[in-house]
Amino acid sequence: MSSSAPSARPKGSGTRGTGVLLRVLNWIEWLGNKLPDPFWLFLMLAAIVLLLSWILSAVGLSAVNPATGETVAVTNLLAPDGLRKMVSESVTNFVEFPPLGLVIVVLLGVAVAEQSGMLSAALRGSVARVGPKWLTFVLALTGITGSIASDAMYVVLIPLGALAFKAAGRSPVVGLIVAFTSVAAGFNASLLPTASDALLGGITTAAAGLIDKSVLVTPVSNYFFTFVSSLVLAAIITLVTEAVLSKRGEALAEDTDTKQQDMGDFNDMRLKPREKRGLRNSGIAFLIMLAIYLALLLIPGSPLRAEDGSILMSPLLLNVGIVIAIVFAVVGWVYGRAAGTMTTAREVPEAMAKGLAGVTPVLVLFFAAAQFTAYFQWSGIGPVLAVYGADFIGSLGLSPVLTFAGIVVIVAVMNLLITSGSAQWTLLAPVMVPMLMLLNVSPEMTQALFRIGDSPTNVISPVSPYFALVLGYLRRYQKEAGVGTLISLVLPVSIAMLVGWFLLFVVWYLLGLPLGPQDL
């Protein structure tokens, strides 16, 4: 790529050599913009399910479930009984939508930690204290783990990443890209359980119920895998950054006077004494709560173990969402008291209310998604398609690894158009989870495959609102930057993470390693 000044080249020439790629991306952007809002998309899909239930029922489509030996057939939902059921259970569908309660409960706790300033302080502290040698890796790992703070991470970490690199004498453009790719492409991996884990687990549980209603996928069902994945992904981001992106980012930074394109004061990243005190106290509180949790979970005779004494069926694992919420609420409150950001108990519910305000659009989406999910389940289309799909895949004679690769590619491509992970998984899970269950692939493993395909392509989807956000940040340092400029920076990381993460999964699968506590 040329590193000449903007005045010496026509606008957009920084993307030379990417003509075909840009045409493809422009087509994807055009097609993605033609899709309706996800709310209407789910309602349209629900209507399609109703129509298919009528047609497939009329032709008598059925299949034998190999897991139970029972014959499953498609039910006509446009029959009188079906119409009455849709009206009478619409509210119940929404209230009992599996991800709904989990997401709200987890966010209640996370909101306290966020509103008290604990999450921001922890992120700033982890970045500001590291030396230049480890800066890229620590920033990447912080962004990946920071998915705990959900979308807030985009706003917090991306400008901080630029400032951190600039203070270390490196290109702020590279800092932007490292922060963006770690937050977006590593969204489904973390050192700690997140609200996204609860959301995916609820959707997977509902999908698995089409075959076996006793299956329960908890928020920590992929925890062992996601913990290791976060470290591997941070290493991949570091390697690609140092080997590929550094030179490209430095060339871009030379195109403008970065001294005049500041995004804030680097000293703002350094923790104040009260923030350090808050983090110290909240860290102590976390360790105490962790010790209590492990004691209640592991000590024989604990009232919070299962009735038969089992650890895996303990309510502390099966309902880990409430545990996560309590931990975040307590450590957030302890931080707030020590740092002076929360002085009265009444501020805790106020923080929870503020935190939930941002989830309102998700609740609206959940109403439509809940109706679609319920109709799909009532119709019986899912199990029938799963049986036929499993027979088809089985007839191809593909190895499990090739089957897994196909699933990851399908998810990755769909993610270019449907950037909401929960929306996409709500669409795919009712077919993929039962289908692979019939091929002896656990729901937890299918969910892990979805994580791999869903995250890495987040950074190359122009229809994502955060793509535009990062492009705006990038233009503060490189005025001529366009879509192609950003794509040329993030594409190598996206491809490397997709391939590297899948290879990690293959090794994990071949070694028979447990994905989470349920596999022990």
C-alpha positions in Angstrom: 0.0 0.0 0.0 1.2 3.5 -0.8 2.2 5.7 2.1 2.3 9.0 0.2 0.4 12.0 1.5 -3.3 12.4 0.8 -2.6 15.4 -1.5 -0.5 13.2 -3.7 -3.1 10.7 -4.6 -6.8 10.8 -5.5 -9.4 10.2 -2.8 -10.0 6.6 -2.1 -6.7 5.4 -3.8 -5.6 4.1 -0.4 -7.7 1.1 -1.2 -6.0 0.3 -4.5 -5.9 -3.4 -5.3 -9.1 -4.1 -3.5 -11.5 -3.3 -6.3 -13.1 -6.8 -6.4 -13.4 -6.9 -2.6 -15.0 -3.5 -2.5 -17.5 -4.4 -5.1 -18.4 -7.5 -3.1 -18.7 -5.5 0.1 -20.8 -2.8 -1.6 -23.1 -5.6 -2.8 -23.3 -7.0 0.8 -23.9 -3.5 2.2 -26.7 -2.9 -0.4 -28.3 -6.3 0.3 -28.0 -5.9 4.0 -29.7 -2.4 3.9 -32.6 -4.0 2.0 -33.3 -6.3 4.9 -36.1 -5.1 7.2 -35.5 -4.3 10.8 -34.9 -7.6 12.8 -38.3 -7.0 14.5 -40.2 -7.2 11.2 -37.8 -9.9 10.0 -38.9 -12.2 12.8 -42.5 -11.4 12.3 -42.2 -12.1 8.6 -40.4 -15.4 9.4 -43.2 -16.3 11.8 -45.7 -15.7 9.0 -43.6 -18.0 6.7 -43.7 -20.7 9.4 -47.5 -20.5 9.5 -47.7 -20.8 5.8 -45.3 -23.7 5.7 -47.1 -25.5 8.5 -50.3 -25.4 6.4 -48.6 -26.6 3.2 -46.3 -29.3 4.8 -49.2 -30.6 6.9 -51.4 -30.9 3.9 -48.8 -33.1 2.1 -48.4 -35.2 5.2 -44.7 -34.5 5.8 -43.3 -36.6 8.7 -40.2 -38.3 9.9 -39.1 -40.8 12.5 -37.0 -39.3 15.3 -34.1 -41.7 15.7 -33.4 -40.4 19.2 -36.9 -41.6 20.4 -38.3 -43.8 17.7 -41.4 -41.6 17.5 -42.9 -40.2 14.4 -42.9 -36.5 14.2 -45.2 -34.7 11.8 -45.8 -31.1 10.8 -48.8 -29.4 12.6 -51.0 -27.0 10.7 -51.0 -23.8 12.9 -53.6 -22.1 10.7 -56.2 -24.7 11.9 -58.7 -23.4 14.5 -56.7 -24.9 17.4 -53.5 -23.3 16.2 -55.1 -19.9 15.8 -56.5 -20.0 19.3 -53.1 -21.1 20.7 -51.3 -18.2 19.0 -53.6 -15.6 20.5 -53.9 -17.1 24.0 -50.2 -17.8 24.5 -48.6 -14.8 22.8 -47.8 -13.2 26.2 -46.6 -16.4 27.6 -44.3 -16.9 24.6 -42.7 -13.6 25.4 -42.5 -14.0 29.2 -41.1 -17.5 29.0 -38.7 -16.8 26.1 -35.5 -18.5 27.6 -33.0 -15.7 27.1 -35.3 -13.0 28.5 -35.0 -13.6 32.2 -31.3 -14.5 32.1 -30.3 -11.4 30.2 -32.3 -9.0 32.4 -31.0 -10.6 35.6 -27.4 -10.6 34.5 -27.6 -7.0 33.3 -29.0 -5.9 36.6 -25.7 -6.8 38.2 -23.5 -5.6 35.3 -25.3 -2.3 35.3 -24.1 -1.6 38.9 -20.5 -2.4 38.0 -20.8 -0.2 34.9 -22.6 2.8 36.5 -20.2 2.9 39.5 -17.3 3.2 37.1 -15.7 0.0 38.1 -15.7 -1.5 34.6 -14.2 1.6 33.0 -11.5 1.9 35.7 -10.6 -1.8 35.4 -10.2 -1.5 31.6 -8.2 1.7 31.8 -6.0 0.3 34.6 -5.2 -2.9 32.7 -4.2 -0.9 29.5 -2.3 2.0 31.1 -0.1 -0.1 33.4 1.3 -2.4 30.8 4.7 -1.8 29.1 5.1 -1.3 25.3 6.3 -4.9 24.8 3.0 -6.4 26.0 0.7 -3.5 25.0 -0.8 -5.2 21.9 -1.5 -8.5 23.7 -3.0 -6.9 26.9 -5.1 -4.5 24.8 -6.4 -7.4 22.8 -7.1 -9.6 25.8 -8.8 -6.6 27.5 -11.1 -6.1 24.5 -12.0 -9.8 24.3 -12.8 -10.1 28.0 -14.4 -6.7 28.0 -17.4 -8.1 26.2 -18.8 -8.3 29.7 -19.6 -4.6 29.2 -21.3 -5.5 25.9 -21.6 -2.6 23.4 -20.2 -0.1 25.9 -16.8 -1.6 25.1 -16.8 -0.1 21.6 -17.2 3.4 23.0 -14.7 3.0 25.9 -11.9 0.9 24.6 -11.4 2.0 20.9 -10.3 5.6 21.7 -8.3 4.3 24.7 -6.5 1.9 22.4 -5.5 4.7 20.1 -4.3 6.8 23.1 -2.4 3.9 24.6 -0.5 3.2 21.3 0.2 6.9 20.7 1.6 7.3 24.2 3.9 4.3 23.6 5.2 6.0 20.4 3.3 3.7 18.1 0.6 4.4 15.5 -2.7 5.3 17.0 -4.3 3.8 13.9 -3.0 0.3 15.0 -4.3 0.9 18.5 -7.7 1.6 17.1 -7.7 -1.6 15.0 -6.4 -3.8 17.8 -9.2 -2.5 20.1 -11.9 -2.8 17.5 -11.0 -6.3 16.4 -10.6 -7.6 19.9 -14.0 -6.3 21.0 -15.9 -7.2 17.9 -14.2 -10.3 16.5 -13.5 -11.8 20.0 -17.0 -11.0 21.3 -18.0 -14.7 21.9 -14.9 -15.5 24.0 -13.9 -14.1 27.4 -11.9 -14.9 30.5 -15.2 -14.4 32.5 -18.8 -15.5 31.9 -20.8 -12.7 30.2 -24.4 -11.8 29.5 -23.9 -13.2 26.0 -23.2 -16.6 27.5 -26.6 -16.5 29.2 -28.3 -15.4 26.0 -26.8 -18.1 23.8 -27.4 -20.8 26.4 -31.1 -19.9 26.6 -31.5 -20.0 22.9 -29.6 -23.3 22.6 -31.7 -24.9 25.4 -34.9 -24.0 23.6 -33.6 -25.4 20.3 -32.4 -28.6 21.9 -35.8 -29.0 23.4 -37.2 -29.8 20.0 -35.4 -33.2 20.3 -34.9 -33.6 24.0 -36.6 -31.4 26.5 -34.4 -32.5 29.4 -31.3 -30.8 27.8 -30.2 -27.7 29.7 -27.4 -25.5 28.3 -26.1 -23.2 31.0 -24.2 -19.9 30.6 -21.0 -21.8 31.5 -21.5 -24.7 29.1 -18.7 -23.4 26.9 -16.6 -21.7 29.6 -13.5 -23.9 29.5 -13.4 -23.4 25.7 -14.1 -19.7 25.7 -11.5 -19.1 28.5 -8.7 -20.7 26.4 -10.1 -19.1 23.3 -9.7 -15.6 24.7 -6.0 -16.2 25.2 -5.5 -17.8 21.8 -7.4 -15.1 20.0 -5.4 -12.4 21.9 -2.2 -14.1 20.7 -3.5 -14.3 17.1 -4.4 -10.5 17.1 -0.9 -9.8 18.5 0.9 -11.8 15.9 -1.1 -10.4 12.9 -0.7 -6.9 14.3 3.0 -7.1 14.7 3.6 -9.0 11.5 1.1 -7.2 9.1 -0.8 -4.3 10.6 2.0 -2.3 12.2 3.6 -1.2 8.9 0.3 -0.5 7.3 -1.0 1.5 10.3 2.2 3.5 10.5 2.0 4.4 6.8 -1.6 5.6 7.3 -0.6 7.6 10.3 2.1 9.4 8.3 -0.6 10.7 6.0 -1.8 13.2 8.6 -0.5 15.2 11.5 -1.6 12.9 14.4 -0.4 15.5 16.9 -3.4 17.6 15.8 -5.8 14.7 15.8 -5.9 14.0 19.5 -8.8 12.0 21.0 -8.3 13.0 24.6 -5.6 13.2 27.2 -3.6 10.0 27.8 -3.4 11.0 31.5 -7.1 10.3 31.6 -6.3 6.6 31.3 -4.2 6.6 34.4 -6.1 5.7 37.6 -6.7 8.2 40.3 -6.0 7.3 43.9 -9.7 6.8 44.7 -10.1 4.6 41.6 -7.2 2.4 42.7 -8.7 2.2 46.2 -12.0 1.2 44.6 -10.4 -1.5 42.5 -8.5 -2.9 45.4 -11.6 -3.2 47.6 -13.7 -4.6 44.8 -11.0 -7.2 44.0 -11.0 -8.3 47.7 -14.8 -8.5 47.6 -14.6 -10.6 44.5 -12.1 -13.1 46.0 -14.3 -13.4 49.1 -17.4 -14.1 47.0 -15.5 -16.6 44.8 -14.3 -18.5 48.0 -17.9 -18.6 49.2 -19.2 -19.8 45.9 -16.6 -22.6 45.6 -17.3 -23.6 49.2 -21.0 -23.9 48.6 -20.4 -25.7 45.4 -17.7 -28.2 46.4 -18.1 -28.9 50.1 -20.0 -32.2 50.6 -23.4 -31.7 52.3 -23.7 -28.1 51.0 -27.4 -27.2 50.8 -26.7 -25.7 47.3 -25.5 -28.9 45.8 -28.1 -31.1 44.0 -30.4 -33.3 46.0 -28.2 -36.3 45.1 -25.1 -34.4 46.0 -24.1 -33.8 42.4 -22.0 -30.8 41.6 -23.0 -30.5 38.0 -26.7 -30.3 38.8 -26.2 -27.7 41.6 -28.4 -24.6 41.3 -25.2 -22.6 41.5 -24.3 -24.0 38.1 -27.7 -24.4 36.5 -28.7 -20.9 37.5 -25.3 -19.2 37.3 -26.9 -16.1 35.8 -28.1 -15.0 39.2 -24.6 -15.7 40.6 -23.0 -13.5 38.0 -25.5 -10.7 38.6 -24.9 -10.8 42.4 -21.1 -10.8 42.0 -21.1 -7.8 39.6 -23.6 -5.9 41.8 -21.6 -6.5 45.0 -18.2 -5.7 43.5 -19.6 -2.7 41.7 -21.2 -1.4 44.9 -17.9 -2.0 46.9 -16.0 -0.1 44.2 -18.5 2.8 44.2 -18.3 3.2 48.0 -14.5 3.2 48.0 -14.2 5.5 45.0 -16.9 7.8 46.0 -19.1 7.2 43.0 -21.9 5.5 44.9 -22.5 6.9 48.4 -26.0 5.7 49.2 -27.8 2.4 48.8 -30.6 4.0 46.7 -28.0 4.5 43.9 -27.9 0.7 43.4 -31.4 0.3 42.0 -31.0 3.6 40.1 -27.9 2.2 38.4 -29.8 -1.0 37.6 -32.6 1.0 36.0 -30.1 3.1 33.9 -28.4 -0.1 32.8 -31.6 -1.7 31.7 -32.7 1.4 29.7 -30.2 0.4 27.0 -31.7 -3.1 26.7 -35.2 -1.9 25.7 -34.6 -2.4 21.9 -33.6 -6.0 22.7 -36.8 -6.6 24.6 -38.8 -5.3 21.6 -36.8 -7.7 19.4 -37.4 -10.5 21.9 -41.2 -10.2 21.6 -41.1 -10.9 17.8 -38.4 -13.5 18.2 -40.4 -15.3 20.9 -43.4 -15.6 18.7 -41.3 -17.0 15.8 -39.6 -19.5 18.1 -42.9 -20.7 19.6 -44.5 -21.1 16.2 -41.5 -23.0 14.9 -41.6 -25.3 17.8 -45.4 -25.9 17.7 -45.3 -26.6 13.9 -42.9 -29.5 14.3 -41.0 -28.3 11.2 -37.7 -28.2 13.2 -37.5 -31.9 14.1 -38.6 -33.0 10.7 -36.0 -30.8 8.9 -33.4 -31.9 11.4 -34.1 -35.6 10.7 -33.9 -35.1 6.9 -30.9 -32.8 7.3 -29.1 -35.3 9.4 -29.9 -38.1 6.9 -28.6 -35.9 4.1 -25.3 -35.0 5.9 -24.9 -38.6 6.9 -25.3 -39.7 3.3 -22.5 -37.4 2.2 -20.1 -39.3 4.4 -18.3 -36.2 5.5 -16.0 -36.4 8.4 -17.0 -34.5 11.6 -14.4 -31.9 11.0 -15.7 -31.1 7.5 -19.2 -30.9 8.9 -18.1 -28.5 11.6 -16.2 -26.4 9.0 -19.4 -26.1 6.9 -21.4 -24.9 9.9 -18.8 -22.3 10.7 -18.7 -21.0 7.2 -22.5 -20.8 7.0 -22.6 -18.8 10.2 -19.7 -16.5 9.2 -21.4 -15.6 5.9 -24.8 -15.0 7.5 -23.1 -12.7 10.0 -22.2 -10.3 7.3 -25.9 -9.5 6.9 -27.3 -10.3 10.3 -24.9 -8.7 12.7 -26.9 -9.4 15.9 -25.6 -12.6 17.3 -28.7 -13.4 19.3 -30.9 -12.7 16.2 -28.8 -15.0 14.0 -28.6 -17.8 16.6 -32.4 -17.6 17.1 -32.8 -18.2 13.4 -30.2 -21.0 13.1 -30.4 -22.8 16.4 -33.8 -24.5 15.9 -32.4 -26.2 12.8 -28.7 -26.7 13.5 -28.9 -27.8 17.1 -31.5 -30.6 16.6 -29.8 -31.7 13.3 -26.4 -32.1 14.9 -27.9 -33.7 18.0 -29.2 -36.5 15.7 -25.5 -36.9 14.5 -24.4 -37.3 18.1 -23.1 -33.7 18.4 -24.0 -32.1 21.7 -25.9 -28.7 21.8 -22.9 -27.3 23.7 -20.6 -28.2 20.8 -22.9 -26.7 18.2 -23.1 -23.5 20.2 -19.3 -23.4 20.3 -19.2 -23.7 16.5 -21.6 -20.8 16.3 -19.4 -18.7 18.5 -16.5 -19.3 16.1 -18.4 -18.3 12.9 -20.3 -15.4 14.5 -17.5 -13.2 15.9 -14.6 -12.9 13.5 -16.7 -11.5 10.6 -18.2 -8.7 12.8 -15.3 -6.5 11.8 -15.8 -6.8 8.1 -19.6 -6.2 8.0 -20.3 -2.7 6.7 -23.9 -3.0 7.9 -22.8 -3.1 11.5 -23.3 0.3 13.2 -19.9 -0.1 15.0 -18.2 -0.4 11.6 -19.3 3.2 10.9 -18.3 4.2 14.5 -14.7 2.9 14.0 -14.5 4.5 10.5 -15.3 7.8 12.1 -12.6 7.3 14.7 -10.1 6.3 12.0 -10.8 9.5 10.0 -9.6 11.5 12.9 -6.2 10.2 12.1 -6.5 9.6 8.4 -8.9 12.0 6.7 -9.0 10.1 3.4 -9.9 6.7 5.1 -12.8 5.0 3.5 -14.6 1.6 3.8 -11.8 -0.1 1.8 -9.2 1.4 4.1 -10.8 0.0 7.2 -11.4 -3.4 5.5 -7.8 -3.6 4.4 -6.8 -3.2 8.1 -9.2 -5.6 9.7 -9.5 -8.3 7.1 -6.2 -10.0 7.9 -7.2 -10.2 11.6 -10.7 -11.4 10.7 -9.4 -14.3 8.5 -6.6 -15.2 11.0 -9.0 -15.4 13.9 -11.6 -17.4 12.0 -9.1 -20.0 10.9 -7.1 -20.0 14.1 -10.2 -20.3 16.3 -11.6 -23.2 14.2 -8.3 -25.0 14.4 -8.3 -24.6 18.1 -11.8 -26.2 18.2 -10.6 -29.1 16.0 -7.7 -29.8 18.4 -10.1 -29.5 21.3 -12.6 -31.9 19.7 -9.9 -34.5 18.7 -8.4 -34.5 22.2 -11.9 -34.9 23.7 -11.4 -31.9 26.1 -14.4 -30.7 28.1 -16.2 -27.6 26.8 -17.5 -26.7 30.2 -18.2 -28.0 33.7 -21.0 -30.3 32.4 -18.5 -32.4 30.5 -16.4 -33.3 33.6 
